[in-house]
Amino acid sequence: MQNDRPDVVLSLREMWTANQLDALEDGVVDIAFVCYNNATDKGAFVVVPIAEEHVIAAIPDTHRLAGQAHLAISDLAADPFILPPSDDFGETLRDEVLRLCGTAGFAPRIVQESNDLQVVLGLVSAGIGVTLLTTPADRFRTGGIPTRAFGPR
């Protein structure tokens, strides 16, 4: 872009989703790349989807459902969950997990929180709990942690 438009200054900043939306609203930034869901929509912005992510379950390989090709969210109602904290990176993923579980009729029992994906996956691998990830995060998964899509079984 700098070759095509040398008059345009491009400055990248890393921010949490909520901070990006506030910065857009305050005119501090001109564009933001966020994980969008209805909870993040302030109604004041034009939203242009550039990618679609799906939520998948990450479970220990010893989990009772590890042999299933697909799961329903409700299948995980009795399991302990590992999620990102509510006030840090991953806030939109946490919100989405809480929404999905609520729609399935339960509130997840959160036993550990971490904003570090490798820590979360390590805890899952150790059998501490299950988590939900977006499909791009699946490529960071290590052995001992099968992932399952939600859908017909």
C-alpha positions as CSV (number, residue, x, y, z in Angstrom):
1,M,0.0,0.0,0.0
2,Q,2.8,2.4,0.8
3,N,4.1,2.2,-2.8
4,D,0.6,2.8,-4.2
5,R,-0.4,5.5,-1.7
6,P,2.7,7.2,-0.2
7,D,0.6,10.0,1.1
8,V,-1.3,7.6,3.4
9,V,0.2,6.9,6.8
10,L,-0.5,3.4,8.1
11,S,0.1,2.9,11.8
12,L,-0.9,-0.5,13.4
13,R,-2.0,-0.6,17.0
14,E,-2.9,-3.7,19.0
15,M,-6.0,-3.2,21.1
16,W,-8.8,-5.4,22.7
17,T,-12.1,-5.3,20.8
18,A,-13.8,-3.0,23.3
19,N,-10.8,-0.5,23.1
20,Q,-10.9,-0.6,19.3
21,L,-14.6,0.3,19.2
22,D,-14.0,3.1,21.7
23,A,-11.1,4.4,19.6
24,L,-13.3,4.3,16.5
25,E,-16.0,6.2,18.3
26,D,-13.6,8.8,19.6
27,G,-11.9,9.2,16.2
28,V,-8.5,7.9,17.4
29,V,-8.5,5.2,14.7
30,D,-10.1,5.1,11.3
31,I,-10.6,1.3,10.9
32,A,-10.6,-1.6,13.3
33,F,-10.4,-5.4,12.8
34,V,-12.5,-7.0,15.5
35,C,-14.2,-10.2,16.3
36,Y,-17.7,-9.1,15.6
37,N,-20.9,-10.4,17.2
38,N,-24.1,-8.8,18.3
39,A,-22.7,-7.9,21.7
40,T,-19.9,-5.9,20.1
41,D,-22.2,-3.9,17.7
42,K,-22.5,-0.4,19.0
43,G,-24.7,0.4,15.9
44,A,-22.5,3.4,15.1
45,F,-20.2,1.7,12.6
46,V,-20.3,0.1,9.2
47,V,-19.4,-3.6,9.6
48,V,-17.8,-5.3,6.6
49,P,-17.2,-9.0,7.2
50,I,-13.8,-10.2,5.9
51,A,-13.8,-13.7,7.4
52,E,-16.1,-16.1,9.2
53,E,-15.0,-18.2,12.1
54,H,-16.8,-21.1,13.6
55,V,-16.7,-22.2,17.2
56,I,-15.4,-25.7,17.9
57,A,-14.9,-27.6,21.1
58,A,-11.4,-28.6,22.4
59,I,-11.6,-31.6,24.7
60,P,-9.0,-33.9,26.2
61,D,-8.3,-37.1,24.2
62,T,-9.5,-39.1,27.2
63,H,-12.9,-37.2,27.3
64,R,-16.0,-39.3,27.2
65,L,-17.0,-37.6,23.9
66,A,-13.6,-37.8,22.2
67,G,-15.0,-40.6,19.9
68,Q,-17.8,-38.4,18.6
69,A,-17.4,-36.7,15.2
70,H,-19.8,-33.8,16.2
71,L,-21.1,-32.5,19.4
72,A,-23.9,-30.3,20.6
73,I,-23.1,-27.5,23.0
74,S,-25.4,-29.2,25.6
75,D,-23.1,-32.3,25.6
76,L,-20.6,-30.2,27.5
77,A,-23.0,-28.9,30.2
78,A,-21.6,-31.1,33.0
79,D,-17.9,-30.3,32.0
80,P,-15.6,-27.8,33.7
81,F,-14.7,-25.0,31.3
82,I,-11.5,-23.1,30.7
83,L,-12.1,-19.6,29.2
84,P,-10.4,-16.3,28.7
85,P,-11.0,-13.8,31.5
86,S,-13.8,-11.3,31.0
87,D,-11.6,-8.2,31.1
88,D,-8.8,-9.2,28.8
89,F,-8.0,-10.6,25.3
90,G,-10.7,-13.0,24.2
91,E,-13.6,-11.0,25.7
92,T,-15.7,-11.6,22.6
93,L,-14.9,-15.3,22.6
94,R,-15.9,-15.6,26.2
95,D,-19.1,-13.7,25.5
96,E,-19.9,-16.0,22.6
97,V,-19.3,-19.1,24.7
98,L,-21.6,-17.7,27.5
99,R,-24.2,-16.9,24.8
100,L,-24.0,-20.4,23.2
101,C,-24.1,-22.2,26.6
102,G,-27.0,-20.0,27.7
103,T,-28.9,-20.8,24.5
104,A,-28.3,-24.5,25.2
105,G,-29.8,-24.0,28.7
106,F,-26.8,-23.9,31.0
107,A,-24.2,-21.6,32.4
108,P,-20.6,-23.1,32.0
109,R,-18.8,-23.9,35.2
110,I,-15.6,-22.0,34.7
111,V,-12.7,-23.6,36.7
112,Q,-9.7,-21.8,35.1
113,E,-9.1,-18.6,33.1
114,S,-6.3,-17.6,30.9
115,N,-5.8,-15.3,27.9
116,D,-2.8,-17.4,26.7
117,L,-4.0,-20.0,24.1
118,Q,-1.2,-22.4,24.9
119,V,-2.0,-22.3,28.6
120,V,-5.7,-23.0,27.8
121,L,-4.7,-25.9,25.5
122,G,-2.3,-27.3,28.1
123,L,-5.0,-27.3,30.7
124,V,-7.4,-29.0,28.3
125,S,-4.7,-31.6,27.5
126,A,-4.2,-32.2,31.2
127,G,-7.9,-33.0,31.6
128,I,-8.7,-29.9,33.7
129,G,-11.6,-28.9,31.5
130,V,-12.9,-28.2,28.0
131,T,-12.9,-25.0,26.0
132,L,-14.4,-23.6,22.9
133,L,-12.2,-22.1,20.3
134,T,-12.6,-20.4,16.9
135,T,-11.5,-22.4,13.9
136,P,-8.3,-20.3,13.3
137,A,-7.1,-21.2,16.8
138,D,-7.3,-24.9,15.9
139,R,-4.0,-24.7,14.1
140,F,-2.2,-24.0,17.4
141,R,-3.5,-27.2,19.0
142,T,-1.0,-29.8,20.1
143,G,-1.4,-33.6,20.4
144,G,-3.8,-35.0,23.0
145,I,-6.5,-32.4,22.3
146,P,-9.1,-33.4,19.7
147,T,-11.4,-30.7,18.5
148,R,-15.0,-31.3,17.5
149,A,-17.4,-29.2,15.4
150,F,-20.9,-28.7,16.6
151,G,-23.6,-30.2,14.4
152,P,-25.5,-33.4,13.7
153,R,-24.2,-36.6,15.4
